[in-house]
C-alpha cells in the first residue's frame, strides 16, 4: 500500500548474517518500501560464504566490518533509486546479528563526527577499525575463556543467574577476552567496542551509540536485573572494560538526531531521530508483537521459542534477555536443533512420506498417546544436550515404535520439551501460543501444540520480523515520551492496536481439548527424562 507523498515513514534495518535489509513503514504500519543487499553476490570482493569467513580451525568465524559499511552505502543508493524519499523519514531503528562485536580504532570517534558528505562511508571509515574481521555468532573458538568466566563467577549456574545465560563461546564477553589474550596489540589500539547493533546505530548517529539492555544481555557481561555491567564479569574479561563498552541504555531510548552526513548526502531531515538498535532476536519479539504471558514457537528446520516473562529463572539451557519493548520485563529464548528435519524423517518412516497420512495418524490416536512418548534427537540437541531416539511407555519402560503411535509420540515429546524448558526459565501465565514457521500450516500439529501447552494457539506471519520490529520500534519510540516506554499489554489491547494501525492481528487456530490430564501423566515421564537425558544412541 502506498503512503501519501508527504506522510512520514519509519525505517527498520536488519544487519543480519547474509544480508542487510531495510523496511519502510507508514504510520499505519503498512510496508511502503523494502530492499536488501546480499553480501556474497553483491559484494564479492569481500569473498564471504554465507556472509562470513570460516577459518582453518573450523571454529573461528568472522565477518569483515567494512563489508557491512559498504552494504549500507549500496542499500541507501538502491532505496533512493527505487523512489524512497529520505526527507520523509521521521525516525529509524535497526537490529544486528546478536553477539557479534566491532572494534573501533583510536581516533574513530573524531572521524565519525566529521564525515565528508562527498564521499561514501566505506571510503571514510577505511582506517577506523582495529580489527578488520570481527567475530560473529557462529564462532565457537573461545571455550577456554568460557571456562575462565564461569570459574570467576562461581560456576555456570551463578553466571546464568547474573547474566541470563551460562558462558557460550559465541557470546561477546568471551570473544573480547580471547581478543585481549591472543591479539593484544589490536586490543590496545581499540577505543570502543560495539555490538553489531550499536555499531550500525553509530553510523547513523555520527558518534558512538550505547549498547541497549536487550542486546547487551547476550554478552555474558550485563547483570540483567540491575541492567548494568557486572563487575565480576568485567574484571574476568578485560581491565577497564567498562570504558570500552560505555554505559548501556534502555532499548526504547532515542539516541539523538541523525548525523548531518545523512542529511547532506542522502537528504534525511534534520529532525529524523535515531532510536536505539538492538539484537535480531529481541527485534523479532517486537516484530511478532508478543505480550506478557505469550509464547511464540517457530517451527522450522530448528525450533525456536520466544517468551515474554516477568519473573525470570535463568537456567543452564536457554537465554534470558532484558525485554526490548518493556524495560521492566524480560524475554527468553530457547533453540532446539531437532525440528522439522526430524518431523520429516518420522513422516517418511511412519507415514509413507505423506503429510496427509501423518495428520491422519494424529487424528487416529488419543491425546496422551496411551502413555507412550518419545524423544527424538537425530543430531546432538542444544536443549537439552542429548542425542539418540528414546521411547517410553507410561511405566517409564523403553519400548519400540508403533508407526501410528510414533507420530504422536514425536510431536507430544517435542512440544513437551519446549514447554518444560520454557517453564524452567519462568514461563507460567498461559495466555496464548503464537505459532509460525513451515509446520504451523498443519492443523493437526497445531492442535497437539495447543493440547500440550494447554493454551489457545494463534498463527502469525513473521516474514522480516526483525526488520519490521525495528520499524515498529522506530515509530513507537519516536512518538512516545523519551523514557520508560511500554507497548499496550493484554490480548484485547494488542488486537485493537494492530487493527487501529492496519496491521494483521494473529489468527486464532485452536484451543486445548478436554483431556489435558492425560498429557500431564505423560509429562511425569517426560520431566524425568528431559531433566536427566539418556547418554548415547538407542537402536531405532
C-alpha positions in Angstrom: 0.0 0.0 0.0 1.5 3.3 -1.0 1.7 6.1 1.6 0.7 9.7 0.8 3.7 11.5 -0.8 4.2 13.8 2.2 3.3 11.4 5.0 6.0 10.3 7.5 7.7 7.0 7.2 9.8 5.0 9.6 12.8 2.8 8.7 13.8 -0.5 10.2 17.2 -2.0 9.3 18.5 -5.5 9.9 22.2 -6.2 9.7 21.9 -10.0 9.6 24.5 -12.7 8.7 24.0 -12.9 5.0 22.4 -9.6 4.0 21.4 -6.1 5.0 17.7 -5.3 4.8 15.6 -2.3 5.2 11.8 -1.9 5.6 9.9 1.4 5.5 6.5 1.6 7.1 4.0 4.4 7.4 2.1 5.5 10.5 -0.4 2.6 10.0 2.4 0.0 9.9 1.9 -0.6 6.2 5.1 -1.6 4.4 5.8 1.1 1.8 9.3 0.0 0.7 11.7 -2.8 1.3 15.1 -3.5 -0.1 18.2 -5.6 0.6 21.9 -6.2 -0.2 23.2 -9.8 -0.4 26.7 -9.8 0.9 28.1 -12.8 -1.1 26.7 -11.8 -4.5 26.6 -8.0 -4.4 29.9 -7.5 -2.5 32.0 -10.4 -3.9 35.3 -8.5 -3.2 35.0 -9.5 0.4 34.9 -13.2 -0.5 32.5 -14.3 2.1 30.4 -17.5 2.0 27.1 -17.0 3.7 28.3 -13.6 4.8 31.2 -15.0 6.9 34.8 -16.2 6.7 35.2 -19.6 8.3 38.9 -20.0 9.4 41.1 -23.0 9.1 40.4 -24.3 12.6 36.7 -24.5 11.6 35.9 -22.8 15.0 36.8 -19.2 14.3 34.1 -17.4 12.2 34.3 -13.7 11.3 32.8 -11.1 9.0 34.6 -8.1 7.5 33.3 -4.9 9.2 33.8 -2.8 6.1 31.5 -5.1 4.2 28.7 -4.1 6.5 29.6 -0.4 5.9 29.8 -0.7 2.1 26.5 -2.6 2.2 24.8 0.4 3.9 26.2 2.7 1.1 24.8 0.4 -1.5 21.4 -0.1 0.2 20.7 3.6 0.6 21.6 4.2 -3.0 19.3 1.3 -4.1 16.4 2.7 -2.0 16.9 6.2 -3.3 16.9 4.9 -6.9 13.7 3.0 -6.1 12.0 6.2 -5.1 12.2 6.3 -1.4 12.3 9.9 -0.2 14.5 10.0 2.8 13.3 13.5 3.8 10.0 11.8 4.9 11.8 9.6 7.4 10.7 10.6 10.9 12.7 8.0 12.8 14.8 4.9 12.2 16.0 2.0 14.2 17.5 -1.4 13.5 18.8 -4.7 14.6 22.0 -6.6 14.2 23.0 -10.3 14.4 23.4 -11.0 18.1 26.8 -11.5 19.9 28.9 -10.1 17.0 31.3 -7.3 18.0 33.1 -4.4 16.3 36.3 -2.8 17.5 36.8 0.9 16.8 40.4 2.1 16.5 41.7 5.1 18.5 40.6 8.3 16.7 37.5 6.7 15.1 35.1 8.9 17.2 36.5 12.1 15.6 36.2 10.5 12.2 32.5 9.7 12.8 31.8 13.2 13.9 33.4 14.8 10.8 32.2 12.7 7.8 32.6 14.3 4.4 29.2 14.0 2.6 31.0 14.0 -0.8 32.4 10.5 0.0 30.8 7.2 0.8 31.1 5.7 4.3 33.2 2.8 3.1 35.9 5.2 1.9 35.7 7.4 5.0 36.0 4.6 7.5 38.7 2.6 5.9 41.1 3.1 8.8 38.6 3.3 11.7 38.7 -0.3 12.9 41.4 -2.0 14.9 40.0 -5.4 13.9 39.1 -5.8 10.2 37.4 -9.2 10.5 35.0 -9.3 13.5 33.8 -12.4 15.5 30.2 -13.2 14.9 27.6 -15.5 16.5 28.8 -18.6 14.5 32.2 -18.5 16.2 33.0 -21.3 18.8 36.7 -20.7 19.4 36.5 -19.3 22.9 36.0 -22.4 25.1 38.8 -21.6 27.4 37.6 -18.1 28.0 34.1 -19.5 28.8 35.6 -21.8 31.4 37.6 -18.9 32.9 34.5 -16.7 33.1 32.3 -19.3 34.8 35.1 -20.0 37.3 35.3 -16.3 38.1 31.5 -16.0 38.5 31.2 -19.0 40.8 30.0 -21.6 38.3 27.8 -21.9 35.3 24.5 -21.5 37.1 25.7 -18.5 39.0 26.8 -16.8 35.8 23.4 -17.6 34.3 21.7 -16.1 37.3 23.7 -12.8 36.8 23.8 -12.5 33.0 20.8 -14.7 31.9 23.0 -17.4 30.3 25.8 -19.7 31.1 29.0 -19.0 29.2 28.7 -19.5 25.5 31.6 -19.4 23.0 29.7 -17.0 20.7 28.8 -14.5 23.5 30.6 -11.2 23.2 32.4 -11.1 26.5 34.2 -14.4 25.8 35.2 -13.1 22.4 36.6 -9.9 23.9 38.6 -11.9 26.4 40.1 -14.1 23.6 41.0 -11.0 21.6 42.8 -9.4 24.5 44.8 -12.6 25.1 45.6 -13.5 21.5 45.8 -10.1 19.8 47.0 -7.7 22.5 48.2 -5.0 20.0 44.8 -4.7 18.3 43.1 -4.7 21.7 45.3 -1.9 22.9 44.5 0.1 19.8 40.8 -0.1 20.5 38.9 2.9 21.9 35.4 1.5 21.8 33.7 -1.9 21.5 30.3 -2.1 19.9 27.9 -4.9 19.2 26.8 -5.2 15.6 23.6 -3.3 16.5 25.2 -0.4 18.3 27.9 -0.2 15.6 25.1 0.2 13.0 23.4 2.9 15.1 26.8 4.7 15.5 27.0 5.1 11.7 23.6 6.9 11.6 24.3 8.8 14.8 27.7 10.1 13.8 29.1 9.1 17.2 29.3 6.1 19.4 25.9 4.7 20.2 25.2 3.0 23.5 24.6 -0.7 23.7 21.0 -1.4 24.6 19.9 -3.5 27.5 18.4 -6.3 25.4 21.2 -6.9 23.0 23.7 -6.3 25.9 22.1 -9.3 27.6 23.7 -11.6 25.0 27.3 -10.8 26.1 27.7 -12.7 29.4 28.6 -9.2 30.8 25.3 -7.5 31.7 23.6 -8.0 35.0 20.1 -8.5 33.7 18.4 -7.4 37.0 20.3 -4.2 37.7 20.7 -3.6 33.9 24.3 -2.5 34.5 27.6 -4.2 33.7 28.5 -6.9 36.1 31.8 -6.0 37.9 32.6 -9.7 38.4 32.3 -10.4 34.7 34.1 -7.2 33.6 37.1 -8.0 35.8 37.3 -11.5 34.5 37.2 -10.4 30.9 39.5 -7.4 30.5 40.8 -4.5 32.6 38.8 -1.2 32.4 36.3 -2.8 30.0 33.5 -0.5 31.1 35.4 2.4 29.5 35.4 0.5 26.2 31.8 -0.5 26.3 30.2 2.7 27.6 27.1 2.7 29.8 24.1 0.6 28.5 20.8 2.3 27.8 17.1 1.1 27.7 16.2 -0.5 24.4 13.5 2.1 23.9 15.9 5.1 24.1 16.0 7.8 21.4 19.8 8.3 20.9 19.6 11.6 19.1 19.2 13.2 15.6 20.6 11.5 12.5 24.1 12.6 11.6 24.5 15.6 9.3 26.3 13.4 6.9 23.0 11.6 6.1 21.2 14.9 5.9 23.6 16.4 3.4 24.4 13.2 1.3 21.1 11.4 1.3 18.5 14.1 2.1 17.4 13.0 5.5 15.5 15.6 7.6 17.5 17.2 10.4 14.6 16.2 12.7 14.9 12.5 11.9 15.6 10.6 15.1 17.7 7.5 15.7 16.2 5.1 18.2 18.4 2.5 19.9 19.3 -0.5 17.7 19.0 -4.0 19.3 19.7 -7.6 18.5 17.9 -9.5 15.8 16.2 -11.8 18.3 14.9 -9.0 20.5 13.8 -7.1 17.4 11.9 -10.2 16.3 10.0 -10.2 19.6 8.9 -6.7 18.8 8.0 -7.7 15.3 5.9 -10.6 16.5 4.1 -8.2 18.9 4.4 -10.6 21.9 2.7 -9.6 25.1 3.1 -10.6 28.8 2.3 -14.3 29.1 2.7 -15.0 25.3 5.0 -17.7 23.9 6.0 -17.8 20.3 7.0 -21.2 18.8 8.8 -21.1 15.5 8.5 -24.5 13.8 11.3 -24.5 11.3 14.4 -26.5 10.5 15.3 -25.8 14.1 12.5 -24.9 16.5 12.9 -21.6 18.4 10.8 -20.5 21.4 10.4 -16.8 22.3 8.8 -15.9 25.7 7.7 -12.6 27.3 8.2 -13.2 31.0 8.0 -11.1 34.2 10.0 -13.2 36.7 13.0 -14.9 35.0 14.6 -18.0 36.3 17.8 -18.4 34.3 19.0 -22.0 33.7 21.9 -23.8 32.2 19.9 -24.1 28.9 18.3 -21.2 27.1 18.8 -17.5 27.5 17.1 -14.7 29.4 17.4 -11.2 27.9 16.1 -7.8 29.0 12.8 -7.1 27.1 13.3 -4.7 24.2 9.7 -3.3 24.5 9.0 -3.1 28.2 12.1 -2.2 30.2 10.6 -3.8 33.4 10.1 -7.2 31.7 12.3 -9.9 30.3 12.3 -12.2 27.2 13.6 -15.7 27.0 14.9 -17.6 24.0 15.3 -21.3 23.5 16.7 -23.1 20.5 16.1 -26.8 19.6 18.2 -28.2 16.8 15.9 -31.2 16.0 12.8 -29.6 14.5 11.3 -30.0 11.0 14.0 -32.4 9.7 13.2 -34.9 12.5 9.4 -34.4 11.8 10.1 -35.1 8.1 12.1 -38.3 9.0 9.2 -39.7 11.0 6.7 -38.7 8.3 8.9 -40.6 5.8 9.3 -43.7 8.0 5.8 -43.9 9.6 3.5 -42.1 7.1 4.9 -43.1 3.7 6.3 -39.6 3.2 2.8 -38.1 3.2 1.8 -35.2 5.4 -1.9 -36.3 4.9 -1.1 -39.7 6.4 1.0 -38.0 9.2 -2.1 -35.9 10.1 -4.4 -38.9 9.9 -2.1 -40.7 12.5 -2.6 -37.8 14.8 -6.3 -37.8 14.4 -6.4 -41.6 15.0 -4.5 -41.6 18.3 -5.8 -40.3 21.6 -4.5 -37.3 23.5 -1.6 -38.6 25.6 -0.9 -41.5 23.2 -1.9 -44.2 25.7 1.1 -43.1 27.8 3.6 -43.6 25.0 6.1 -40.8 24.4 9.4 -40.4 22.6 12.3 -38.0 22.5 13.9 -37.8 19.1 17.4 -36.3 18.9 18.7 -37.2 15.4 21.5 -34.7 15.9 23.2 -33.6 19.2 20.5 -31.4 20.7 21.1 -28.0 22.1 18.3 -28.1 24.7 19.0 -30.5 26.4 22.4 -31.7 25.3 21.4 -35.2 24.3 21.4 -37.5 21.2 19.5 -40.6 20.1 15.9 -41.8 19.9 14.4 -42.7 23.3 10.8 -44.2 23.5 9.0 -44.9 26.7 5.6 -46.2 27.8 3.5 -44.9 30.7 5.5 -47.0 33.2 8.8 -45.5 32.1 9.9 -48.7 30.2 11.7 -48.4 27.0 9.6 -49.6 24.1 9.7 -50.0 20.3 7.9 -47.8 17.9 4.4 -48.5 16.5 4.2 -46.4 13.3 0.8 -44.8 14.1 1.7 -44.1 17.8 5.2 -42.9 16.9 3.9 -39.8 15.0 2.1 -38.6 18.1 4.9 -39.7 20.4 7.3 -37.5 18.4 5.1 -34.4 18.5 4.0 -34.6 22.1 7.6 -35.3 23.1 8.9 -32.3 21.1 6.2 -29.9 22.4 6.6 -31.2 25.9 10.3 -30.4 25.7 9.5 -26.8 24.5 7.0 -26.3 27.3 9.2 -27.8 30.0 12.3 -25.7 29.2 10.2 -22.6 28.9 8.7 -23.2 32.3 12.2 -23.6 33.8 13.0 -20.1 32.5 9.9 -18.6 34.1 7.0 -19.2 31.7 3.9 -19.6 33.8 1.0 -17.4 32.7 -0.5 -19.0 29.7 -2.4 -16.5 27.6 -1.7 -17.9 24.1 0.8 -19.6 21.9 1.8 -17.9 18.7 2.9 -20.4 16.1 4.9 -19.6 13.0 7.2 -21.4 10.6 6.5 -24.1 8.0 4.9 -26.7 10.3 2.4 -24.1 11.6 0.3 -24.7 8.4 -0.5 -28.2 9.6 -3.8 -28.1 11.5 -3.3 -31.3 13.4 0.2 -30.3 14.5 -1.3 -27.0 15.9 -3.9 -29.0 17.8 -1.2 -31.0 19.5 0.7 -27.8 20.3 -2.4 -26.4 21.9 -3.1 -29.5 23.9 0.5 -29.8 25.3 0.7 -26.2 26.3 -2.9 -26.2 27.5 -3.4 -22.8 25.8 -5.0 -21.4 22.7 -2.9 -21.3 19.6 -2.8 -18.4 17.1 -0.8 -18.3 13.9 1.2 -15.3 12.8 3.2 -14.2 9.7 6.7 -13.1 10.8 8.3 -12.5 7.5 11.1 -9.9 8.0 10.1 -9.9 11.7 13.5 -8.3 12.8 13.2 -5.6 10.2 9.6 -4.9 10.9 10.2 -5.0 14.7 12.9 -2.3 14.2 10.4 -0.2 12.1 7.7 -0.6 14.8 10.2 0.4 17.5 11.3 3.5 15.5 7.6 4.6 15.2 6.9 3.7 18.8 10.0 5.3 20.3 9.6 8.5 18.3 6.0 9.0 19.2 6.3 8.3 22.9 8.0 10.0 25.8 11.8 9.7 26.0 12.0 7.2 28.8 10.3 4.0 30.1 8.1 3.4 27.1 5.7 0.4 27.1 3.5 -1.0 24.4 -0.1 -1.9 25.2 -0.4 -5.1 27.2 -3.1 -7.7 27.1 -4.7 -9.5 24.1 -7.5 -7.1 23.5 -5.2 -4.1 23.6 -2.9 -5.8 21.1 -5.8 -6.6 18.7 -7.1 -3.1 18.9 -3.6 -1.7 18.4 -3.0 -3.9 15.4 -6.3 -3.2 13.8 -6.1 0.5 14.5 -2.7 0.5 12.9 -3.9 -1.5 9.9 -1.7 -4.5 10.9 -2.9 -8.1 10.7 -3.6 -9.5 14.2 -2.6 -13.1 15.0 -5.3 -15.5 13.7 -7.0 -17.9 16.2 -6.4 -21.5 15.3 -7.1 -24.0 18.1 -7.9 -24.2 21.8 -6.8 -27.1 24.0 -9.2 -30.1 24.1 -10.6 -31.7 27.2 -8.3 -34.4 28.5 -5.0 -32.5 29.0 -4.8 -34.6 32.3 -3.6 -37.4 30.0 -0.8 -35.2 28.8 0.1 -34.4 32.5 0.5 -38.1 33.2 2.9 -38.4 30.2 4.6 -35.3 31.5 5.8 -37.1 34.6 7.9 -39.4 32.4 8.9 -36.5 30.2 10.0 -34.4 33.1 12.3 -37.1 34.4 13.8 -37.9 31.0 14.2 -34.2 30.0 15.9 -33.4 33.2 18.2 -36.4 33.0 18.6 -37.1 29.3 20.0 -40.5 28.4 23.5 -40.8 27.1 24.3 -42.4 23.8 22.1 -43.7 21.0 19.3 -46.1 21.3 18.6 -48.6 18.5 15.7 -47.3 16.3 
